[in-house]
Amino acid sequence: MLPSTFAFGLTDEGQSMYRKLPAFGRWRARMEDLPTTRKLRASLPPREPIPHAREWANSRRPKY
């Protein structure tokens, strides 16, 4: 669950929703503070946009 909530937290919509759920925010902060989570985050490369991701989403929309 933590990878999904982390990714959702990268969006404006997710951040605004998390502010409305303080208990969830506290839980997520505790999970992010675990030594294993910190170690994993430190080992990952910096996040960068995926160049083809936006185009992929647009090119596969139905043509209605």
C-alpha positions, 0 to 999 in steps of 0.5 A: 500500500505504501508505494501506491500512497507515495505515488498518489501523494506526488499529485496535487489531487492526492496531496489535497485529499491527504490534508483532509485525512489527518489520521492517514497522514500520520500513519503514512508519516510513520511508515515513511520514517521506518528505517527500511523505507528511508533506506529504500528511498535513499537508494532510488534515483531522483524522480524525473518525468517519463517523457512518453507517459503523457503522449501514451495517455493522449494517444490511446484515448477513444476518438469519440 
